[in-house]
Every structure is written in C-alpha cells, then in structure tokens.
Amino acid sequence: MAKPPFGALTGAIVALGTVLGCLAVELRAVGYEQYVESVSTAAVLMYVTASLIVATWVRYRQTPLD
C-alpha cells in the first residue's frame, strides 16, 4: 500500500490559507470590508484543517503496518 500524501496535502492547504490571508489584507486595503470576515474565516479554517492533517499524519506513523 502506498503512503498517503500527507505532506503534499498539508503544504497545499497551508498555501491556500496563506493566499486567503493575503487576499483578506488586500480586500481591507481596497475597501471591501464586507468580504474580509468571510475570507479571513476561510483562511483560519485552512490552517485548522492543515493542523488536523498533521495530527492525522502523526497518528498514522504511530500505528504498526502489519
């Protein structure tokens, strides 16, 4: 069985969270205040998802593969 791509998935989700965070800053600077909260929430959700994937990765590595 092939190893699940935890590292690539985590990296992609963290990158998406970073892009969304930068977008939120840009939206605030341009004056689109009504969208900043939604985009910021999505960015935080991406970071939480990435941390849960890392926790799953750690748990996966601790289980013996028989």
PDB file of N, CA, C and O in Angstrom:
ATOM      1  N   MET A   1       0.839  -1.176   0.000  1.00  0.00           N
ATOM      2  CA  MET A   1       0.000   0.000   0.000  1.00  0.00           C
ATOM      3  C   MET A   1       0.889   1.246   0.000  1.00  0.00           C
ATOM      4  O   MET A   1       1.841   1.336   0.774  1.00  0.00           O
ATOM      5  N   ALA A   2       0.575   2.187  -0.859  1.00  0.00           N
ATOM      6  CA  ALA A   2       1.361   3.413  -0.963  1.00  0.00           C
ATOM      7  C   ALA A   2       1.082   4.326   0.230  1.00  0.00           C
ATOM      8  O   ALA A   2       0.003   4.289   0.821  1.00  0.00           O
ATOM      9  N   LYS A   3       2.071   5.141   0.569  1.00  0.00           N
ATOM     10  CA  LYS A   3       1.903   6.081   1.674  1.00  0.00           C
ATOM     11  C   LYS A   3       0.949   7.199   1.245  1.00  0.00           C
ATOM     12  O   LYS A   3       1.031   7.687   0.118  1.00  0.00           O
ATOM     13  N   PRO A   4       0.060   7.596   2.127  1.00  0.00           N
ATOM     14  CA  PRO A   4      -0.819   8.730   1.803  1.00  0.00           C
ATOM     15  C   PRO A   4      -0.002  10.027   1.689  1.00  0.00           C
ATOM     16  O   PRO A   4       0.985  10.193   2.405  1.00  0.00           O
ATOM     17  N   PRO A   5      -0.394  10.927   0.816  1.00  0.00           N
ATOM     18  CA  PRO A   5       0.388  12.160   0.592  1.00  0.00           C
ATOM     19  C   PRO A   5       0.089  13.253   1.627  1.00  0.00           C
ATOM     20  O   PRO A   5      -0.378  14.337   1.277  1.00  0.00           O
ATOM     21  N   PHE A   6       0.363  12.956   2.896  1.00  0.00           N
ATOM     22  CA  PHE A   6       0.059  13.920   3.944  1.00  0.00           C
ATOM     23  C   PHE A   6       0.854  15.214   3.786  1.00  0.00           C
ATOM     24  O   PHE A   6       0.304  16.300   3.968  1.00  0.00           O
ATOM     25  N   GLY A   7       2.116  15.115   3.457  1.00  0.00           N
ATOM     26  CA  GLY A   7       2.966  16.301   3.338  1.00  0.00           C
ATOM     27  C   GLY A   7       2.517  17.223   2.225  1.00  0.00           C
ATOM     28  O   GLY A   7       2.423  18.436   2.415  1.00  0.00           O
ATOM     29  N   ALA A   8       2.240  16.655   1.066  1.00  0.00           N
ATOM     30  CA  ALA A   8       1.802  17.477  -0.068  1.00  0.00           C
ATOM     31  C   ALA A   8       0.450  18.113   0.205  1.00  0.00           C
ATOM     32  O   ALA A   8       0.227  19.276  -0.132  1.00  0.00           O
ATOM     33  N   LEU A   9      -0.442  17.365   0.808  1.00  0.00           N
ATOM     34  CA  LEU A   9      -1.766  17.891   1.124  1.00  0.00           C
ATOM     35  C   LEU A   9      -1.672  19.013   2.147  1.00  0.00           C
ATOM     36  O   LEU A   9      -2.331  20.043   2.001  1.00  0.00           O
ATOM     37  N   THR A  10      -0.864  18.823   3.175  1.00  0.00           N
ATOM     38  CA  THR A  10      -0.692  19.863   4.184  1.00  0.00           C
ATOM     39  C   THR A  10      -0.087  21.118   3.579  1.00  0.00           C
ATOM     40  O   THR A  10      -0.537  22.228   3.862  1.00  0.00           O
ATOM     41  N   GLY A  11       0.930  20.944   2.747  1.00  0.00           N
ATOM     42  CA  GLY A  11       1.564  22.094   2.101  1.00  0.00           C
ATOM     43  C   GLY A  11       0.602  22.871   1.220  1.00  0.00           C
ATOM     44  O   GLY A  11       0.598  24.102   1.228  1.00  0.00           O
ATOM     45  N   ALA A  12      -0.210  22.152   0.463  1.00  0.00           N
ATOM     46  CA  ALA A  12      -1.175  22.817  -0.419  1.00  0.00           C
ATOM     47  C   ALA A  12      -2.230  23.572   0.379  1.00  0.00           C
ATOM     48  O   ALA A  12      -2.613  24.679   0.003  1.00  0.00           O
ATOM     49  N   ILE A  13      -2.700  22.989   1.469  1.00  0.00           N
ATOM     50  CA  ILE A  13      -3.731  23.649   2.269  1.00  0.00           C
ATOM     51  C   ILE A  13      -3.161  24.855   3.012  1.00  0.00           C
ATOM     52  O   ILE A  13      -3.841  25.873   3.145  1.00  0.00           O
ATOM     53  N   VAL A  14      -1.928  24.757   3.495  1.00  0.00           N
ATOM     54  CA  VAL A  14      -1.291  25.908   4.137  1.00  0.00           C
ATOM     55  C   VAL A  14      -1.077  27.028   3.115  1.00  0.00           C
ATOM     56  O   VAL A  14      -1.277  28.201   3.429  1.00  0.00           O
ATOM     57  N   ALA A  15      -0.677  26.669   1.907  1.00  0.00           N
ATOM     58  CA  ALA A  15      -0.506  27.682   0.859  1.00  0.00           C
ATOM     59  C   ALA A  15      -1.833  28.369   0.547  1.00  0.00           C
ATOM     60  O   ALA A  15      -1.874  29.586   0.365  1.00  0.00           O
ATOM     61  N   LEU A  16      -2.910  27.600   0.484  1.00  0.00           N
ATOM     62  CA  LEU A  16      -4.228  28.184   0.246  1.00  0.00           C
ATOM     63  C   LEU A  16      -4.629  29.112   1.383  1.00  0.00           C
ATOM     64  O   LEU A  16      -5.180  30.185   1.140  1.00  0.00           O
ATOM     65  N   GLY A  17      -4.362  28.715   2.613  1.00  0.00           N
ATOM     66  CA  GLY A  17      -4.654  29.579   3.759  1.00  0.00           C
ATOM     67  C   GLY A  17      -3.866  30.870   3.717  1.00  0.00           C
ATOM     68  O   GLY A  17      -4.391  31.930   4.059  1.00  0.00           O
ATOM     69  N   THR A  18      -2.608  30.795   3.302  1.00  0.00           N
ATOM     70  CA  THR A  18      -1.772  31.986   3.188  1.00  0.00           C
ATOM     71  C   THR A  18      -2.288  32.921   2.105  1.00  0.00           C
ATOM     72  O   THR A  18      -2.334  34.136   2.298  1.00  0.00           O
ATOM     73  N   VAL A  19      -2.676  32.356   0.968  1.00  0.00           N
ATOM     74  CA  VAL A  19      -3.227  33.170  -0.117  1.00  0.00           C
ATOM     75  C   VAL A  19      -4.526  33.832   0.323  1.00  0.00           C
ATOM     76  O   VAL A  19      -4.754  35.004   0.024  1.00  0.00           O
ATOM     77  N   LEU A  20      -5.367  33.108   1.019  1.00  0.00           N
ATOM     78  CA  LEU A  20      -6.615  33.695   1.501  1.00  0.00           C
ATOM     79  C   LEU A  20      -6.352  34.792   2.534  1.00  0.00           C
ATOM     80  O   LEU A  20      -7.061  35.798   2.557  1.00  0.00           O
ATOM     81  N   GLY A  21      -5.355  34.612   3.376  1.00  0.00           N
ATOM     82  CA  GLY A  21      -4.991  35.646   4.343  1.00  0.00           C
ATOM     83  C   GLY A  21      -4.502  36.910   3.653  1.00  0.00           C
ATOM     84  O   GLY A  21      -4.869  38.018   4.043  1.00  0.00           O
ATOM     85  N   CYS A  22      -3.675  36.742   2.630  1.00  0.00           N
ATOM     86  CA  CYS A  22      -3.200  37.899   1.856  1.00  0.00           C
ATOM     87  C   CYS A  22      -4.358  38.575   1.133  1.00  0.00           C
ATOM     88  O   CYS A  22      -4.403  39.801   1.039  1.00  0.00           O
ATOM     89  N   LEU A  23      -5.284  37.786   0.626  1.00  0.00           N
ATOM     90  CA  LEU A  23      -6.456  38.346  -0.029  1.00  0.00           C
ATOM     91  C   LEU A  23      -7.294  39.156   0.952  1.00  0.00           C
ATOM     92  O   LEU A  23      -7.814  40.212   0.594  1.00  0.00           O
ATOM     93  N   ALA A  24      -7.429  38.682   2.167  1.00  0.00           N
ATOM     94  CA  ALA A  24      -8.189  39.424   3.181  1.00  0.00           C
ATOM     95  C   ALA A  24      -7.536  40.769   3.478  1.00  0.00           C
ATOM     96  O   ALA A  24      -8.224  41.778   3.633  1.00  0.00           O
ATOM     97  N   VAL A  25      -6.214  40.779   3.557  1.00  0.00           N
ATOM     98  CA  VAL A  25      -5.500  42.047   3.793  1.00  0.00           C
ATOM     99  C   VAL A  25      -5.707  42.998   2.621  1.00  0.00           C
ATOM    100  O   VAL A  25      -5.933  44.191   2.821  1.00  0.00           O
ATOM    101  N   GLU A  26      -5.630  42.479   1.410  1.00  0.00           N
ATOM    102  CA  GLU A  26      -5.845  43.312   0.228  1.00  0.00           C
ATOM    103  C   GLU A  26      -7.279  43.836   0.160  1.00  0.00           C
ATOM    104  O   GLU A  26      -7.505  44.994  -0.192  1.00  0.00           O
ATOM    105  N   LEU A  27      -8.231  42.996   0.492  1.00  0.00           N
ATOM    106  CA  LEU A  27      -9.625  43.440   0.478  1.00  0.00           C
ATOM    107  C   LEU A  27      -9.848  44.559   1.478  1.00  0.00           C
ATOM    108  O   LEU A  27     -10.580  45.508   1.194  1.00  0.00           O
ATOM    109  N   ARG A  28      -9.228  44.459   2.641  1.00  0.00           N
ATOM    110  CA  ARG A  28      -9.360  45.518   3.643  1.00  0.00           C
ATOM    111  C   ARG A  28      -8.720  46.812   3.137  1.00  0.00           C
ATOM    112  O   ARG A  28      -9.255  47.899   3.356  1.00  0.00           O
ATOM    113  N   ALA A  29      -7.580  46.693   2.464  1.00  0.00           N
ATOM    114  CA  ALA A  29      -6.881  47.880   1.966  1.00  0.00           C
ATOM    115  C   ALA A  29      -7.657  48.577   0.856  1.00  0.00           C
ATOM    116  O   ALA A  29      -7.631  49.803   0.752  1.00  0.00           O
ATOM    117  N   VAL A  30      -8.340  47.807   0.035  1.00  0.00           N
ATOM    118  CA  VAL A  30      -9.080  48.374  -1.091  1.00  0.00           C
ATOM    119  C   VAL A  30     -10.441  48.910  -0.644  1.00  0.00           C
ATOM    120  O   VAL A  30     -11.003  49.785  -1.302  1.00  0.00           O
ATOM    121  N   GLY A  31     -10.971  48.402   0.454  1.00  0.00           N
ATOM    122  CA  GLY A  31     -12.218  48.913   0.966  1.00  0.00           C
ATOM    123  C   GLY A  31     -13.393  47.957   0.905  1.00  0.00           C
ATOM    124  O   GLY A  31     -14.530  48.366   1.136  1.00  0.00           O
ATOM    125  N   TYR A  32     -13.146  46.714   0.603  1.00  0.00           N
ATOM    126  CA  TYR A  32     -14.213  45.717   0.552  1.00  0.00           C
ATOM    127  C   TYR A  32     -14.371  45.052   1.917  1.00  0.00           C
ATOM    128  O   TYR A  32     -14.159  43.848   2.064  1.00  0.00           O
ATOM    129  N   GLU A  33     -14.746  45.851   2.911  1.00  0.00           N
ATOM    130  CA  GLU A  33     -14.854  45.369   4.287  1.00  0.00           C
ATOM    131  C   GLU A  33     -15.877  44.249   4.448  1.00  0.00           C
ATOM    132  O   GLU A  33     -15.720  43.400   5.325  1.00  0.00           O
ATOM    133  N   GLN A  34     -16.909  44.231   3.629  1.00  0.00           N
ATOM    134  CA  GLN A  34     -17.968  43.238   3.796  1.00  0.00           C
ATOM    135  C   GLN A  34     -17.481  41.819   3.479  1.00  0.00           C
ATOM    136  O   GLN A  34     -18.118  40.846   3.885  1.00  0.00           O
ATOM    137  N   TYR A  35     -16.362  41.691   2.760  1.00  0.00           N
ATOM    138  CA  TYR A  35     -15.854  40.365   2.404  1.00  0.00           C
ATOM    139  C   TYR A  35     -14.698  39.907   3.278  1.00  0.00           C
ATOM    140  O   TYR A  35     -14.327  38.734   3.241  1.00  0.00           O
ATOM    141  N   VAL A  36     -14.128  40.804   4.058  1.00  0.00           N
ATOM    142  CA  VAL A  36     -12.920  40.487   4.823  1.00  0.00           C
ATOM    143  C   VAL A  36     -13.186  39.389   5.855  1.00  0.00           C
ATOM    144  O   VAL A  36     -12.366  38.484   6.010  1.00  0.00           O
ATOM    145  N   GLU A  37     -14.298  39.453   6.550  1.00  0.00           N
ATOM    146  CA  GLU A  37     -14.571  38.462   7.590  1.00  0.00           C
ATOM    147  C   GLU A  37     -14.725  37.056   7.000  1.00  0.00           C
ATOM    148  O   GLU A  37     -14.221  36.086   7.566  1.00  0.00           O
ATOM    149  N   SER A  38     -15.416  36.948   5.874  1.00  0.00           N
ATOM    150  CA  SER A  38     -15.607  35.629   5.260  1.00  0.00           C
ATOM    151  C   SER A  38     -14.294  35.040   4.768  1.00  0.00           C
ATOM    152  O   SER A  38     -14.028  33.853   4.961  1.00  0.00           O
ATOM    153  N   VAL A  39     -13.480  35.862   4.138  1.00  0.00           N
ATOM    154  CA  VAL A  39     -12.198  35.369   3.614  1.00  0.00           C
ATOM    155  C   VAL A  39     -11.254  35.030   4.760  1.00  0.00           C
ATOM    156  O   VAL A  39     -10.525  34.041   4.692  1.00  0.00           O
ATOM    157  N   SER A  40     -11.263  35.840   5.807  1.00  0.00           N
ATOM    158  CA  SER A  40     -10.419  35.544   6.976  1.00  0.00           C
ATOM    159  C   SER A  40     -10.845  34.244   7.652  1.00  0.00           C
ATOM    160  O   SER A  40     -10.002  33.461   8.087  1.00  0.00           O
ATOM    161  N   THR A  41     -12.136  34.021   7.737  1.00  0.00           N
ATOM    162  CA  THR A  41     -12.639  32.780   8.321  1.00  0.00           C
ATOM    163  C   THR A  41     -12.202  31.576   7.492  1.00  0.00           C
ATOM    164  O   THR A  41     -11.828  30.541   8.042  1.00  0.00           O
ATOM    165  N   ALA A  42     -12.250  31.713   6.179  1.00  0.00           N
ATOM    166  CA  ALA A  42     -11.807  30.620   5.308  1.00  0.00           C
ATOM    167  C   ALA A  42     -10.308  30.365   5.480  1.00  0.00           C
ATOM    168  O   ALA A  42      -9.871  29.214   5.460  1.00  0.00           O
ATOM    169  N   ALA A  43      -9.519  31.431   5.650  1.00  0.00           N
ATOM    170  CA  ALA A  43      -8.077  31.264   5.852  1.00  0.00           C
ATOM    171  C   ALA A  43      -7.792  30.526   7.155  1.00  0.00           C
ATOM    172  O   ALA A  43      -6.958  29.621   7.187  1.00  0.00           O
ATOM    173  N   VAL A  44      -8.477  30.905   8.221  1.00  0.00           N
ATOM    174  CA  VAL A  44      -8.291  30.224   9.509  1.00  0.00           C
ATOM    175  C   VAL A  44      -8.728  28.775   9.403  1.00  0.00           C
ATOM    176  O   VAL A  44      -8.082  27.888   9.962  1.00  0.00           O
ATOM    177  N   LEU A  45      -9.809  28.528   8.697  1.00  0.00           N
ATOM    178  CA  LEU A  45     -10.275  27.155   8.502  1.00  0.00           C
ATOM    179  C   LEU A  45      -9.233  26.309   7.771  1.00  0.00           C
ATOM    180  O   LEU A  45      -9.078  25.127   8.078  1.00  0.00           O
ATOM    181  N   MET A  46      -8.521  26.892   6.816  1.00  0.00           N
ATOM    182  CA  MET A  46      -7.467  26.159   6.107  1.00  0.00           C
ATOM    183  C   MET A  46      -6.329  25.796   7.059  1.00  0.00           C
ATOM    184  O   MET A  46      -5.800  24.686   6.998  1.00  0.00           O
ATOM    185  N   TYR A  47      -5.951  26.729   7.941  1.00  0.00           N
ATOM    186  CA  TYR A  47      -4.879  26.428   8.899  1.00  0.00           C
ATOM    187  C   TYR A  47      -5.307  25.352   9.905  1.00  0.00           C
ATOM    188  O   TYR A  47      -4.508  24.490  10.272  1.00  0.00           O
ATOM    189  N   VAL A  48      -6.543  25.404  10.340  1.00  0.00           N
ATOM    190  CA  VAL A  48      -7.043  24.374  11.262  1.00  0.00           C
ATOM    191  C   VAL A  48      -7.073  23.019  10.562  1.00  0.00           C
ATOM    192  O   VAL A  48      -6.704  22.003  11.151  1.00  0.00           O
ATOM    193  N   THR A  49      -7.508  23.007   9.315  1.00  0.00           N
ATOM    194  CA  THR A  49      -7.531  21.761   8.548  1.00  0.00           C
ATOM    195  C   THR A  49      -6.127  21.199   8.384  1.00  0.00           C
ATOM    196  O   THR A  49      -5.916  19.994   8.525  1.00  0.00           O
ATOM    197  N   ALA A  50      -5.169  22.065   8.088  1.00  0.00           N
ATOM    198  CA  ALA A  50      -3.781  21.615   7.938  1.00  0.00           C
ATOM    199  C   ALA A  50      -3.250  21.040   9.248  1.00  0.00           C
ATOM    200  O   ALA A  50      -2.538  20.036   9.241  1.00  0.00           O
ATOM    201  N   SER A  51      -3.590  21.669  10.368  1.00  0.00           N
ATOM    202  CA  SER A  51      -3.109  21.129  11.645  1.00  0.00           C
ATOM    203  C   SER A  51      -3.755  19.780  11.959  1.00  0.00           C
ATOM    204  O   SER A  51      -3.107  18.910  12.542  1.00  0.00           O
ATOM    205  N   LEU A  52      -5.012  19.597  11.583  1.00  0.00           N
ATOM    206  CA  LEU A  52      -5.652  18.293  11.778  1.00  0.00           C
ATOM    207  C   LEU A  52      -5.032  17.225  10.882  1.00  0.00           C
ATOM    208  O   LEU A  52      -4.933  16.064  11.280  1.00  0.00           O
ATOM    209  N   ILE A  53      -4.618  17.604   9.689  1.00  0.00           N
ATOM    210  CA  ILE A  53      -3.942  16.645   8.803  1.00  0.00           C
ATOM    211  C   ILE A  53      -2.599  16.242   9.404  1.00  0.00           C
ATOM    212  O   ILE A  53      -2.220  15.072   9.347  1.00  0.00           O
ATOM    213  N   VAL A  54      -1.878  17.205   9.980  1.00  0.00           N
ATOM    214  CA  VAL A  54      -0.603  16.876  10.626  1.00  0.00           C
ATOM    215  C   VAL A  54      -0.837  15.942  11.809  1.00  0.00           C
ATOM    216  O   VAL A  54      -0.068  15.004  12.018  1.00  0.00           O
ATOM    217  N   ALA A  55      -1.885  16.187  12.578  1.00  0.00           N
ATOM    218  CA  ALA A  55      -2.204  15.293  13.701  1.00  0.00           C
ATOM    219  C   ALA A  55      -2.539  13.892  13.195  1.00  0.00           C
ATOM    220  O   ALA A  55      -2.139  12.898  13.800  1.00  0.00           O
ATOM    221  N   THR A  56      -3.264  13.816  12.098  1.00  0.00           N
ATOM    222  CA  THR A  56      -3.579  12.513  11.499  1.00  0.00           C
ATOM    223  C   THR A  56      -2.312  11.835  11.010  1.00  0.00           C
ATOM    224  O   THR A  56      -2.163  10.621  11.145  1.00  0.00           O
ATOM    225  N   TRP A  57      -1.399  12.611  10.443  1.00  0.00           N
ATOM    226  CA  TRP A  57      -0.129  12.093   9.944  1.00  0.00           C
ATOM    227  C   TRP A  57       0.669  11.478  11.097  1.00  0.00           C
ATOM    228  O   TRP A  57       1.233  10.392  10.964  1.00  0.00           O
ATOM    229  N   VAL A  58       0.708  12.183  12.222  1.00  0.00           N
ATOM    230  CA  VAL A  58       1.445  11.675  13.389  1.00  0.00           C
ATOM    231  C   VAL A  58       0.813  10.381  13.878  1.00  0.00           C
ATOM    232  O   VAL A  58       1.523   9.420  14.175  1.00  0.00           O
ATOM    233  N   ARG A  59      -0.504  10.347  13.964  1.00  0.00           N
ATOM    234  CA  ARG A  59      -1.186   9.135  14.409  1.00  0.00           C
ATOM    235  C   ARG A  59      -0.969   7.975  13.429  1.00  0.00           C
ATOM    236  O   ARG A  59      -0.815   6.828  13.849  1.00  0.00           O
ATOM    237  N   TYR A  60      -0.957   8.274  12.133  1.00  0.00           N
ATOM    238  CA  TYR A  60      -0.743   7.256  11.110  1.00  0.00           C
ATOM    239  C   TYR A  60       0.647   6.637  11.243  1.00  0.00           C
ATOM    240  O   TYR A  60       0.813   5.427  11.086  1.00  0.00           O
ATOM    241  N   ARG A  61       1.647   7.478  11.534  1.00  0.00           N
ATOM    242  CA  ARG A  61       3.017   6.977  11.655  1.00  0.00           C
ATOM    243  C   ARG A  61       3.211   6.146  12.929  1.00  0.00           C
ATOM    244  O   ARG A  61       4.144   5.346  13.000  1.00  0.00           O
ATOM    245  N   GLN A  62       2.354   6.322  13.923  1.00  0.00           N
ATOM    246  CA  GLN A  62       2.489   5.578  15.170  1.00  0.00           C
ATOM    247  C   GLN A  62       1.851   4.197  15.089  1.00  0.00           C
ATOM    248  O   GLN A  62       2.183   3.323  15.890  1.00  0.00           O
ATOM    249  N   THR A  63       0.954   3.984  14.152  1.00  0.00           N
ATOM    250  CA  THR A  63       0.292   2.681  14.055  1.00  0.00           C
ATOM    251  C   THR A  63       1.177   1.704  13.303  1.00  0.00           C
ATOM    252  O   THR A  63       1.751   2.058  12.273  1.00  0.00           O
ATOM    253  N   PRO A  64       1.297   0.485  13.798  1.00  0.00           N
ATOM    254  CA  PRO A  64       2.087  -0.516  13.073  1.00  0.00           C
ATOM    255  C   PRO A  64       1.359  -0.973  11.812  1.00  0.00           C
ATOM    256  O   PRO A  64       0.154  -1.223  11.829  1.00  0.00           O
ATOM    257  N   LEU A  65       2.101  -1.075  10.738  1.00  0.00           N
ATOM    258  CA  LEU A  65       1.530  -1.530   9.473  1.00  0.00           C
ATOM    259  C   LEU A  65       1.836  -3.002   9.306  1.00  0.00           C
ATOM    260  O   LEU A  65       2.936  -3.377   8.898  1.00  0.00           O
ATOM    261  N   ASP A  66       0.870  -3.827   9.621  1.00  0.00           N
ATOM    262  CA  ASP A  66       1.071  -5.286   9.518  1.00  0.00           C
ATOM    263  C   ASP A  66       0.737  -5.788   8.142  1.00  0.00           C
ATOM    264  O   ASP A  66       0.848  -6.985   7.877  1.00  0.00           O
TER     265      ASP A  66
END
